[in-house]
């Protein structure tokens, strides 16, 4: 690593690894123009919303998870070390360290309240004062790691971040009265802050395993979960680059060009959402997310929205990222190329990712997939949602397709764009489940896989468990609509359904 790397963050929390071997025929620097052309071709012809794809909220929850597991500050230009020598500035556990920072001891600017019972500071939106924004002091947004501001990437992610801050604060409130939450036998001792942090993390982990994974994994792979051999608690675990640089970037294809946020803002472009997310000022309440539009089961003033199909076509805004967006994870990152798929393909080649065919072949040899699960060269060269298949053919890369491209094409052809395909699903499942199992402080290690969720007191309605994203949103009261949106909701509900 160069000195420039070290200046960003001097305390790595781990390193990376490989699930598979190095590429047998690596793409060299002289071949990179072919990757540039391939990346440029991975573009919508017509935006395709998949009504059976995960709701929009899971697109950004996936981004939130990725930011919790990995932070690699290697600039696109390099130099690239072997994965085992490449620092990861996030822990390889789902422990929400990107929101908790160094906890009150090392990040006191994030917290307020009595020692041992600290709550997060949360800012108000303007002009009506809804508590739905990150606090801002001295022109700086208060976030867990000032050297990793990726959760400011866009306004949706920024507000999801606040949902988890409010979840912690609600845990402090309800844990301070033991009669409020029932079923806390496994939680163990500690300060009020420590117990609140533990219960928030455990619910977050449970939701990843039971609410998120079933929505994105290929059905055959999800059904295989009962047969897989779990990792031992406390065993060595690090994030593989096949996951961090390719497989878990599938969410890029789910991003839409624009979103309806509420009855005031019925269409906000992704460019605008990214610019607003990065502002160091409170957001106007015009931009408060109506979570019922993004997730099933919550109040809404209009229809729910699903993500785009999982395929090789990415939205227009992702082909022209702003300099500030590119530099959220690394302030010294060169701003060009501005195309996200180009950057992803080039980074994967420089980091030494194996091809899609090599990964599929390894999983076939291990008995994880069947021969019919593997994509053929002719399938990889198909033009469906974009012209990337033709670009792959012209580049002469069909025999050694970049892993990122292969996995998106697999989702498109093997899962009809509704979920990941078999190869990507095995990678995602193994890493996500492995991170949960290896963590000695996870609910799986401490309370066991059959942990019975405790019952919380909800602001409106009976007590019950928090077993989904919508459960957290209801618990913290972020299911409320803007005042005039309530009237829109009533009109919407009164309309006849087809």
N, C-alpha and C positions, 0 to 999 in steps of 0.2 A: 504494500500500500504506500502511496505517496504521502507527503506531508499534508497536502490539500485534503486528503481523506481524513486524516487524523484531526484536523481542525474542526470538522463537523461534529464529531462525537467521539470522545476518547475512551469510552467505556463500553465496548461491545458486550452483549449479554449472551453471546453464543456464536456459532458458526453454521455454515450450511453443509450439505451432504449431497450424495447422488443416490437415486433409486436404481439407476441403470448405468451401464458403462459409458465411456466416452464415444463420440461418433467415430465410426470406422472411416467415413469419408467426410471430414469436416468441411464446412463452407469457409473458404478463405476470404481475405480482405478483397482480393481481386474479383471475387464473385459477388460481393455485396451489392453492386448495382442491380443485380437480379432480384435481390430481396427488396430493394427500394421499389422497384416496379411492381413486385407482387403486393407489397403493402399498400401502395397507392391504388391498386385495383380492388382492394377489399373495402368497397364503398357501396352503400345503398344505391340501388336503382330507384326503388320505391320503398319507403319505410314500411316494414311488415310487423304489425302488432300481432302477437300470437295470443289468441283468447284463452288458450289452454296452457300457456307458459306461466311461470311464477308471476305473481303480482309485482308491480313496480317496486314496492318496498323491499323485496328480497334482492333486487339488483344492488341496492345501496347497503343493505345489511351485509351482503357478501363483500363489498368493498370495505366496510367497517371491520369485518373479520380478517381480511387480508392485511390491513394496517396493524392489527393486533399481533399478528404472527411474524411479520417480516419487515425489516427496514434495511435495505442494502444501499449504501451510499456510493457504490462504485459508479463514476460517471460513465456515460455511454461510450466515451472514447477510451475508457480503461485507465490504467492497466487492469487486467482481469487475473485474479489469483485462482488457484484451485478452490472448489467449494469449501473444503475443510479449512482453508486459510482465509476465507472471506467473512468478515465480521457481520453478524446480524445484530442490529441495535434494538431489536425487540426480543423478548423471551419467546421460546418456541412452545408456549402454553397459552391457552385462552384465559388470560388473567386480567384483561382490561388494563394492562400497564400503560396503554396509550391514553387512557383518561385519568387514571390515578396518579400518573407521574411518579415522583419519589415519595408519595403519601405525604401527610402533613409535616413529617420530619424534614424532608428534603424539598418539598414543593409547597411551602406554607402559603404562597400567594394564591393558590387555587382554593383554599379552604377558609371557613369561618366557623365560629362556635367554640364550645368548651373543649379543652384538651381531652382526648380520648373519645370524643363524640362529635368530631368535626364533620361538617357538611360542606358540599361544594357551593361556591359562589355561583349564582345564576343571574344573568342580566335580563332586563326587560326589553321587549320590543317597543318600537315607537309607532304611533303616538299613544296607544291605549294602555300600554304597560303590561301586556301578557308576558308571563315569565317563560319565554320560549327561546332565549338567546344566550350565547356565551357571554360572560362578563368581559368588559374591556377596561383596561387601566392604562393611562399614559399612552393612548394610541396603540395598545397591543392587546390582541385577543388572548385571553387566558386559556391555555390549552395544556394538556399534560406534558408535552415535550416541545419546547420552543424551537428545537432543532428538527422536529418532524411535524410539519403542519399539514399533513395530507388529509386530515379530517376537516380541513377548511376547503377542500377541493371544490365543493359545490354546496349549495344551500340545503339540499336534501340531506346530505351526509352531516352537515353542521347541525341540523335540527335533530337528527338521529343521535348524534353525540350527546346533545342536551337531554334527550329522553333517558339515557343511562345515568347522567348526573342526577337527574330528578329521582330515578329509581333508588340510587344510593341514599339520597336525602329522605325518601319515604321509608326506607329500611331503618334508618336512624330513628325516625319518628315512631315507627311501630314497634321496634325492638325495645325502645325505652319503656314501653308498657308490655310486659311479657304476656299479658292476657290478650293482646291484639292479634299476634300471629301464633297459630297453633301448629304443633308438629316440628319442634326445633331440637329434638333430642340429639341429633348427630352434629349440630353446629359447633359444639365445644366451647371452651372458655375463651376469654380475651376481652379487650376493651370493647365498648359499644361500636367504635369505628371498625375494629378488626372483625367483629361478628357481622356487621352490616356489609362490609366488603366481601366477606366469605359468602354470605347468602346471595348477594347480587351476582357474584361470579358463578356460583353453582346454578342459579336460574339461567343465566346467560349460556352456560355450557349445556344445560339440559335442552334449551331451546335450539341450540346449534344442532344437537344430535337428533332431536325429535321433531323439530319444526322446519329447519332449514335443509338438512341433508335429504330427507325424503322428496323434497320438491325439485332438487337439481340432479339427483343421481338417476342413472339408467335403472329401470325397474328390476332387471335381472341382478344387477350389482347390489341394489338396496336389499333385495330379498336374500342375498348371500350373506348379509351381515351376521346372521345367527351362526354361520359356519366358520367365520374367520377367527383366527387365534388372536386374542388380545395381547397387547404389549404388557409387560410387567410394570407395575407401578414403580416409579423411581428409576426406571431403566434409561439409558442414554438415548436421547432423541434430539434430532436437529431437522430443520426444514430442508427437504430436497429441492434442488434447483429446477427439476422437472415440474414441480408444483409451483414454486414461486415465480418462475420466469415463463411458464406456459400454461399449465393446466388450470391454475386458479385465476388466470386472467380471462377466463371465459366470460365473465361479467361484462367485459368491454362490448361484446356483441349484443348484450341485452339492453344497452343504453339507447334511449330514444332521443330524437332531435329536440323535442319539446314536451312539456308536461303541463297539465292543468293542476294548479295548486289548491284553489278554492273558488268560491263563486265570484270573487273579484278578479282573480287572475286565472283565466280559463286557458291561457296558452302562454307559457314562459319558455323561451328557448334555453337549451343547455348552456350556450355561451353566457346568457344572462345569469343563469343559476350559478355558474362557476365564478363569474365576476362578483356577484353578491356574496357568495360564500367566503370569499377572500377579503372582503371589506373589513377594515378595522373601525367599524362603527356599528351601532345597533341596527338590526334589520327592521324595516317597516312592517307593521302587522299585516299589510297587504299580502305579504309573502309567507304568512304562516301556513304550514302544510296541513291540509285536511287529510289526516291519516286514513280515513275511510275510503279515500280515492286510491290509496296506495296499497291497502290491505283489506281483505274481506272481514266483515263483522264489526265495523265501526261506523258511526254516523257519517253521512256524506251528503253533499248537496247535488251530486251528479253521479254518473256511472264510475265504477272502478276502472283502473287502467292496468293492463298487463304489460310485461316487458316485450321488447322485440324478440323475434326468434333467435335461438342460439344457432348461428351460422357464421359464414366467413365475411358477411357484410357488416361494416361498422358505420355508425352515424356520421354525418358530415362534420359536426363540431370536433369529433375526435381526430379528424385529419388536419386540423389547424389549431393546435393548442396554443394558448398564450404563453409568453415567457414566464409569467408568474405562476401559472399552473405547473409547468414543467419543473420549476425550481422549488416546489413545496417540500419535496423530500430531500433536496440537496441544493443549497444556495449557489453552488459553483457549477451547476449543470449547464452545459451549452444548450441554447434554446432551439437549435436546429439539429436534425429535422423536427418539424412541428407535428408530423403525423404520428399518432400513437401506434397504429399497426406497424409502420415502418420501424419505429424505435424498438418495438417488442421483437420483431423478427431479427433485427440487427443485433440487439443485445443478446438474444438467445444464441445466435451463431458465435458471437465473440466469447460468450461464457462457456461454449463447448457443449451445448445441448445435443443429445442424440436425435436422429430423425424420428419422425412419427412411425415409419416402418420398423426401425430398430426397437422402439419401445413396444410396439404391438407384437413384434416377434418374440421379445423377451417374456411378455405376459402370456403369450401362446405357449412357449416352452415351459412356463411355470404352471400351466393348467388353469390360469385365471380367466382366459377367454377362449372362444372357439375359433376355428379357422375362418368361418364365415363372418366373424366379427371384424376381421382385418379388411381395410380398404384396399382396393386395387388401384393401379395407376390410372386406369380409365375413369374410375370413380373420382379420384382426386382431381382430374382434369375437367370434370363437368362444370359447366357454367349454369348456375341455378339462381341464386339471389344476387349475384354480381358477375364480373368478368374475371374473377381471380383464377378460375380453373384454366382459362386460356393463357393467363399470365404465367401460371405455374408451368404449363407446357412449353411456352416460348422460352422460359428461363432454363429449361432442361432440368428442373428440380423435382419432377414427378416421381423419380426413383428414390429420392431422399428428401421427402417433403419436410419443411420445418415443422417442428413439433406443435407450435402454436397453431399454424394453419391446419395441420392434420387433425387436431382435436376439435377444431370448430367445424371442419368439413364432416367429421365423424358425427357430430351432434346433428348436423343438418340432414345427413343421409341415413343414419342408423336410428335416430330418435325423432325424426321429422321436425327438428328444431325446438322440441318441447323440453328436453332435458339434455344433459351430457350423454355422450355415447359410452360404450363399454370401457374403452381404454382410459379416457379422461376420468370416468367415474371410479375406476380402481385406484387411480393416483389420488384423487381428491378424498375418497373414502379412507384410504390407508393413512394419509397424512392427518386428516382431521380427527379420525378416531384415535390414531396413534398419539397425537398431541394431548387428547383428553385422557387417554389411558396411562401414559408415561408420567403425567403430572402428579406428584404425590399429594398435592393439595386439592385436586379436582374432586368433584362430587363422586365420580366413579371410584376413586381410590379411597376416599374417606367413608362415604355413605353407601357405596355400592351401586350397581346399575339399576337396581330396583328401588332406588331412593323414592320415598313417597313425598311428593311436593307439599310443603306447608300451606296452610290456608291463611290468606291475607284479608284484611278489612278493606273493602273497596269503597270509594266515595259515594257511589250510587249502586245499590244492589247488594245481594248477599255476599258473605265471605266466601272465598274460594281460592283455588290454586292459581298461580301465574304460570301458565304452560305454553305461552306463545308470545310473539312480539305484540300482538294486539292486547294481550293481558297486561304487559308492562305499560302500554300506552293508556289503557283504562285506569290502571292503578294510580298513575301519576297525574291523571286528569287532563291529559293532552288529547282526549277524544272530543273536546268541546269545539264547536264551530264558531266562526265569526258571527256576530248578532244577525246580520241580514242573510247569512247563509242558512240559518234555521228556516227562514221562509222558503228559500229555494229548496231545501231538503223536503219540506212538506209537499211542495208542488211536484217535486221529482217522484216522491213516493206515491202520489195520487195518480200519476200517469199510468195508463194501461201498459202492461208488459206484453211483448210479442209471444 
